[in-house]
Amino acid sequence: MTPEQVIADALAVRERLAAKAKSATKPGQGRDVGVLTAREREVATLIAQGKTNREIAIILVITERTADTHVQHILNKLGVGSRAQIAGWAVAHGLHTPTSN
């Protein structure tokens, strides 16, 4: 995928997640920021920046396996199936910060 395609996919996911969040009647259905731990929010932010598990591990000074475990927990808690969906969720919840690269 090109960077433009990844961004387009993330934005599309963001719109779908925002629509779902607005239509949700119960809080805590895996959509609010509080459902993730502080570390998971950090990982979600890095995913939204396009970082791989290896890059996340280096940045957070953890093992790549630990980074993968965080990603799996985020996927489960948010009820989504891809990193692009995590990125969309992170952007929709204001967790995305632009990279300097």
C-alpha positions in Angstrom: 0.0 0.0 0.0 1.1 3.5 -0.6 1.2 6.0 2.2 -1.8 7.8 0.6 -3.8 4.5 0.5 -3.0 3.9 4.2 -4.1 7.4 5.1 -7.3 7.1 3.1 -8.1 3.7 4.7 -7.4 5.1 8.2 -9.7 8.1 7.5 -12.5 5.9 6.2 -12.2 3.7 9.3 -12.2 6.9 11.4 -15.5 8.0 9.9 -17.1 4.6 10.4 -15.9 4.4 14.0 -17.0 7.9 14.8 -20.5 7.1 13.4 -20.6 3.9 15.5 -19.5 5.8 18.6 -22.3 8.3 18.1 -24.9 5.6 17.6 -23.7 3.6 20.6 -26.2 3.7 23.5 -24.0 2.2 26.2 -20.7 3.7 27.3 -17.6 1.5 27.5 -18.4 -0.6 24.5 -14.8 -0.6 23.5 -14.9 2.8 21.9 -14.0 5.4 24.5 -10.4 6.3 25.2 -10.6 5.1 28.8 -11.1 1.5 27.7 -7.3 1.3 26.9 -4.5 1.5 29.4 -2.1 4.4 29.1 0.5 2.2 27.5 -2.1 0.9 25.0 -3.0 4.5 24.1 0.7 5.1 23.5 0.8 2.1 21.2 -2.4 3.1 19.4 -0.8 6.6 18.8 2.3 5.0 17.3 0.2 2.7 15.1 -1.6 5.8 13.9 1.8 7.3 12.9 2.4 4.2 10.8 4.9 2.5 13.1 5.6 -1.2 12.9 5.7 -3.4 16.0 9.5 -3.4 15.8 9.6 0.5 15.7 7.1 0.6 18.5 9.3 -1.7 20.6 12.4 0.5 20.0 10.5 3.7 20.8 8.9 2.4 24.0 12.0 0.3 25.0 10.1 -3.0 25.1 10.4 -6.2 23.2 8.8 -6.7 19.9 6.7 -9.5 21.4 5.4 -7.1 24.1 4.5 -4.6 21.4 2.6 -7.3 19.5 0.8 -8.2 22.8 -0.3 -4.6 23.3 -1.6 -4.5 19.7 -3.6 -7.7 20.2 -5.1 -6.3 23.4 -6.0 -3.1 21.6 -7.7 -5.0 18.8 -9.7 -7.1 21.3 -10.7 -4.2 23.4 -11.8 -2.0 20.5 -13.5 -5.0 18.7 -11.6 -4.3 15.5 -9.6 -6.5 13.2 -6.8 -4.4 11.7 -4.1 -1.9 12.5 -5.8 0.5 10.1 -8.9 0.4 12.2 -6.8 1.1 15.3 -5.2 4.0 13.5 -8.7 5.3 12.6 -9.9 5.0 16.1 -6.8 6.8 17.5 -7.2 9.7 15.0 -10.9 9.9 15.9 -10.1 10.1 19.6 -7.4 12.7 19.2 -4.5 10.3 20.0 -2.7 10.8 16.7 0.2 13.2 16.7 2.1 13.9 13.4 5.5 12.4 13.0 8.5 14.7 12.4 9.8 12.4 9.6 
